[in-house]
Amino acid sequence: MALIKQHKLYQEDLTNILSVKGIEQLHHKCFLITGATGLLGMQLIDALMAMGDVNVVAVGRSKTKAQERLGEYFDSPRFQFLEHDVTLPLLQILPSISSLDYIIPLASYTHPMAYSQYPIETLLINIKGAEYALELAEQCGAIVLYPSTVEIYGNAYGDDIFTEDYTGRLNLANARSCYPESKRTCEALCQSFLKERGIQVKIVRLSRVFGPTMLPSDTKASSQFIQNAIAGDDIVLKSRGEQYFSYTYVADAVAAMLHVLLHGEAGIPYNISNPDCDVRLRDFAAYCANYNGRQVIFDLPSDIESCGFSIATRAILDSSRLRSIGFLPHYKIEDAIRRTIELLK
């Protein structure tokens, strides 16, 4: 499973990202992006580098992985990769910070197996990564775009839809809370740095993101379905599939992030979702299975797997605030799934 970045569909995705209103304001700017080799980081960097005059400082834990996923940029004078653990201060690895305009701390564990096996690391990567990004922004005057998550809302009451001021039922009595609770703390850090130190922080809350830049190690259900479809196998569903979630194709998510960076208000969170991608888990699985004329098979999860699963059964994000500042997504769910499979086949 390997993404060919020259593929027509991927180039279309990059073109759509760079059609964001006001994108010309980013010319000649410099970005520092942690989690550079992840699902979002990779496509964000591909889009920024495609602009031709944007500088990118990419931060990740593995230079080898970075060469695999971003290697075409290593000889570019506009690109610099720094091998670094984000639980340590960023200031100690940067020879010069005067040129940074934007900081986007994307480094995070974002899939169930990691939550289950590494809850301490999950929590610390989120909190320390946000803290050091905000401290760096204070030193250089950069704007921070903080990527939060739908999981900060907890579980919905009944059929509630998550607006940005919603708080559902929270469950702290298990290690799985490492992810949502650390993200809630990070949002509080962002608001605190804005209030006390005047750091310009813009916040996005991402729904469940999928797409062709996903990592092979990703254990999210949607990623497993896509891998099954690529292999031509039946789709294995570890539940009855009643869960009703908002999903976003990665190109729409990256475009929305840049739109908020350009047009959003500091300290105001923006849900990133697409009503055309609100779907039950079993239907997501069926779209993947139908690609190859296969079927959905229901199977119970192992104890390790179930420990990492979200207990949420409904998580639909209201994207009215994002639409109010002029953003509209490009991709409907079936097209987004098809594009992902085609690009990774």
Rosetta blueprint (number, residue, H / E / L):
1 M L
2 A L
3 L L
4 I L
5 K L
6 Q L
7 H L
8 K H
9 L H
10 Y H
11 Q H
12 E H
13 D H
14 L H
15 T H
16 N H
17 I H
18 L L
19 S L
20 V L
21 K L
22 G L
23 I H
24 E H
25 Q H
26 L H
27 H L
28 H L
29 K L
30 C E
31 F E
32 L E
33 I E
34 T E
35 G L
36 A L
37 T L
38 G L
39 L H
40 L H
41 G H
42 M H
43 Q H
44 L H
45 I H
46 D H
47 A H
48 L H
49 M H
50 A H
51 M L
52 G L
53 D L
54 V L
55 N E
56 V E
57 V E
58 A E
59 V E
60 G E
61 R L
62 S L
63 K H
64 T H
65 K H
66 A H
67 Q H
68 E H
69 R H
70 L H
71 G H
72 E H
73 Y H
74 F L
75 D L
76 S L
77 P L
78 R L
79 F E
80 Q E
81 F E
82 L E
83 E E
84 H L
85 D L
86 V L
87 T L
88 L L
89 P L
90 L L
91 L H
92 Q H
93 I H
94 L L
95 P L
96 S L
97 I L
98 S L
99 S L
100 L L
101 D L
102 Y E
103 I E
104 I E
105 P E
106 L L
107 A L
108 S L
109 Y L
110 T L
111 H L
112 P H
113 M H
114 A H
115 Y H
116 S H
117 Q H
118 Y L
119 P H
120 I H
121 E H
122 T H
123 L H
124 L H
125 I H
126 N H
127 I H
128 K H
129 G H
130 A H
131 E H
132 Y H
133 A H
134 L H
135 E H
136 L H
137 A H
138 E H
139 Q H
140 C H
141 G L
142 A L
143 I E
144 V E
145 L E
146 Y E
147 P E
148 S E
149 T E
150 V H
151 E H
152 I H
153 Y H
154 G L
155 N E
156 A L
157 Y L
158 G L
159 D L
160 D L
161 I L
162 F E
163 T L
164 E L
165 D L
166 Y L
167 T L
168 G L
169 R E
170 L L
171 N L
172 L L
173 A L
174 N L
175 A H
176 R H
177 S H
178 C H
179 Y H
180 P H
181 E H
182 S H
183 K H
184 R H
185 T H
186 C H
187 E H
188 A H
189 L H
190 C H
191 Q H
192 S H
193 F H
194 L H
195 K H
196 E H
197 R H
198 G L
199 I L
200 Q L
201 V E
202 K E
203 I E
204 V E
205 R E
206 L E
207 S L
208 R E
209 V E
210 F E
211 G L
212 P L
213 T L
214 M L
215 L L
216 P L
217 S L
218 D L
219 T L
220 K L
221 A H
222 S H
223 S H
224 Q H
225 F H
226 I H
227 Q H
228 N H
229 A H
230 I H
231 A H
232 G L
233 D L
234 D L
235 I E
236 V E
237 L E
238 K L
239 S L
240 R L
241 G L
242 E L
243 Q L
244 Y E
245 F E
246 S E
247 Y E
248 T E
249 Y E
250 V H
251 A H
252 D H
253 A H
254 V H
255 A H
256 A H
257 M H
258 L H
259 H H
260 V H
261 L H
262 L H
263 H H
264 G L
265 E L
266 A L
267 G L
268 I L
269 P E
270 Y E
271 N E
272 I E
273 S L
274 N L
275 P H
276 D H
277 C H
278 D E
279 V E
280 R E
281 L H
282 R H
283 D H
284 F H
285 A H
286 A H
287 Y H
288 C H
289 A H
290 N H
291 Y H
292 N L
293 G L
294 R L
295 Q L
296 V E
297 I E
298 F E
299 D L
300 L L
301 P L
302 S L
303 D H
304 I H
305 E H
306 S H
307 C H
308 G H
309 F L
310 S L
311 I L
312 A L
313 T L
314 R E
315 A E
316 I L
317 L E
318 D L
319 S L
320 S H
321 R H
322 L H
323 R H
324 S H
325 I L
326 G L
327 F L
328 L L
329 P L
330 H L
331 Y L
332 K L
333 I H
334 E H
335 D H
336 A H
337 I H
338 R H
339 R H
340 T H
341 I H
342 E H
343 L H
344 L H
345 K L
